[in-house]
Amino acid sequence: MRDGAVQDGANRMPVVELDDIHKRFGLLEVLKGVSLTAHEGDVIALIGASGSGKSTLLRCTNLLEIPNSGRILIGNEEIRLNRTSDGTMQVADQRQLQRIRSRLGMVFQSFNLWAHRTVLENVIEAPVHVLGQPRAEAIARGEELLRKVGLYAKKDVYPAFLSGGQQQRAAIARALAIEPRVMLFDEPTSALDPELVGEVLRVIRDLAAEGRTMIVVTHEMAFARDVANHVMFLHNGTVEEEGTPQKVFGSPESERCRQFVRPRDH
Ligand SMILES: Nc1ncnc2c1ncn2[C@@H]1O[C@H](COP(=O)(O)OP(=O)(O)OP(=O)(O)O)[C@@H](O)[C@H]1O
């Protein structure tokens, strides 16, 4: 477990609270009442088999998916959801959604960089066009973030000329540029060749060491064990086991968690 991680959330502010989240896609009930609280400085690893609902839970957090029921609070502000006449849920107030989203930095498996913009232009896009920051200020901050992820030298390059690991590090800098309260990572290394995984995990490790609040969907068990202070094991849409990495990976009954360890994690 990372240095200085705080076990007890009692004295720290909750940043993300998901309460009894249910989500269905047609007849498939993907989340069957999942709750999660991330306090300031927590690194929560969401692990579990393919299809267990990890990404859906993360996507519900920033309303890329709308849950069928349950409550979502970001920084103590509850997201208001309405039920429409056909029974589906929708966000009640788009301005609130924008405000909430500006507190959440999202990093996707497939990078999602703008192909026709340079690395630096990708990083300053949201600060300038969504947050209304002066361009010069956004550039200065963007360059600082690119130094942090080791990509300053590539700032004027288009994404197609970067390796997958470099593209993902650029995507992390872009997510950090809005100064989010919490970073959400959806399998950030799954699309990478094995030799590129380490450079991305190192950046995420550094963010954890800085005390950033993060929720990370991952199949990298060694990473979850070393970096997270709280691990949640999802199985068939419910939390089957959760707690410290020692508890989740260390107990004899955690064999189900360990079966997801990949050869390179050893
Ligand atoms: N938009 C969608 N429409 C229909 N079904 C979906 C949608 N998104 C996810 N699902 C289904 O919901 C289930 C859970 O998907 P989810 O991506 O949350 O799982 P996961 O645990 O993240 O899996 P993986 O590790 O493979 O990414 C899967 O059966 C998936 O096919």
The ligand as an SDF file (V2000), in Angstrom:
LIG
                    3D

 31 33  0  0  0  0  0  0  0  0999 V2000
  -24.1920    0.8360  -23.1280 N   0  0  0  0  0  0  0  0  0  0  0  0
  -24.4250   -0.4500  -22.9040 C   0  0  0  0  0  0  0  0  0  0  0  0
  -25.4810   -1.0770  -23.4800 N   0  0  0  0  0  0  0  0  0  0  0  0
  -25.7340   -2.3760  -23.2440 C   0  0  0  0  0  0  0  0  0  0  0  0
  -24.9920   -3.1620  -22.4200 N   0  0  0  0  0  0  0  0  0  0  0  0
  -23.9310   -2.6050  -21.8430 C   0  0  0  0  0  0  0  0  0  0  0  0
  -23.5780   -1.2160  -22.0410 C   0  0  0  0  0  0  0  0  0  0  0  0
  -22.4750   -0.9460  -21.3010 N   0  0  0  0  0  0  0  0  0  0  0  0
  -22.1300   -2.0870  -20.6840 C   0  0  0  0  0  0  0  0  0  0  0  0
  -23.0020   -3.0760  -20.9990 N   0  0  0  0  0  0  0  0  0  0  0  0
  -22.9580   -4.4490  -20.4980 C   0  0  0  0  0  0  0  0  0  0  0  0
  -22.9290   -4.3770  -19.0780 O   0  0  0  0  0  0  0  0  0  0  0  0
  -22.0910   -5.4070  -18.5390 C   0  0  0  0  0  0  0  0  0  0  0  0
  -21.0490   -4.7690  -17.6370 C   0  0  0  0  0  0  0  0  0  0  0  0
  -20.1700   -3.9910  -18.4400 O   0  0  0  0  0  0  0  0  0  0  0  0
  -18.9590   -3.1920  -17.8110 P   0  0  0  0  0  0  0  0  0  0  0  0
  -18.2260   -2.5840  -18.9610 O   0  0  0  0  0  0  0  0  0  0  0  0
  -19.4260   -2.3020  -16.7360 O   0  0  0  0  0  0  0  0  0  0  0  0
  -18.1000   -4.3590  -17.1750 O   0  0  0  0  0  0  0  0  0  0  0  0
  -16.6170   -4.3450  -16.6530 P   0  0  0  0  0  0  0  0  0  0  0  0
  -16.6240   -5.0120  -15.3300 O   0  0  0  0  0  0  0  0  0  0  0  0
  -16.0490   -2.9750  -16.7160 O   0  0  0  0  0  0  0  0  0  0  0  0
  -15.9170   -5.2960  -17.7240 O   0  0  0  0  0  0  0  0  0  0  0  0
  -14.4820   -5.1830  -18.4460 P   0  0  0  0  0  0  0  0  0  0  0  0
  -13.4700   -5.5070  -17.4010 O   0  0  0  0  0  0  0  0  0  0  0  0
  -14.5540   -6.2070  -19.5350 O   0  0  0  0  0  0  0  0  0  0  0  0
  -14.3970   -3.7870  -18.9920 O   0  0  0  0  0  0  0  0  0  0  0  0
  -21.5250   -6.1540  -19.7270 C   0  0  0  0  0  0  0  0  0  0  0  0
  -22.3090   -7.2940  -19.9220 O   0  0  0  0  0  0  0  0  0  0  0  0
  -21.6880   -5.1920  -20.8800 C   0  0  0  0  0  0  0  0  0  0  0  0
  -21.8350   -5.8610  -22.1050 O   0  0  0  0  0  0  0  0  0  0  0  0
  1  2  1  0
  2  3  1  0
  2  7  2  0
  3  4  2  0
  4  5  1  0
  5  6  2  0
  6  7  1  0
  6 10  1  0
  7  8  1  0
  8  9  2  0
  9 10  1  0
 10 11  1  0
 11 12  1  0
 11 30  1  0
 12 13  1  0
 13 14  1  0
 13 28  1  0
 14 15  1  0
 15 16  1  0
 16 17  2  0
 16 18  1  0
 16 19  1  0
 19 20  1  0
 20 21  2  0
 20 22  1  0
 20 23  1  0
 23 24  1  0
 24 25  2  0
 24 26  1  0
 24 27  1  0
 28 29  1  0
 28 30  1  0
 30 31  1  0
M  END
$$$$
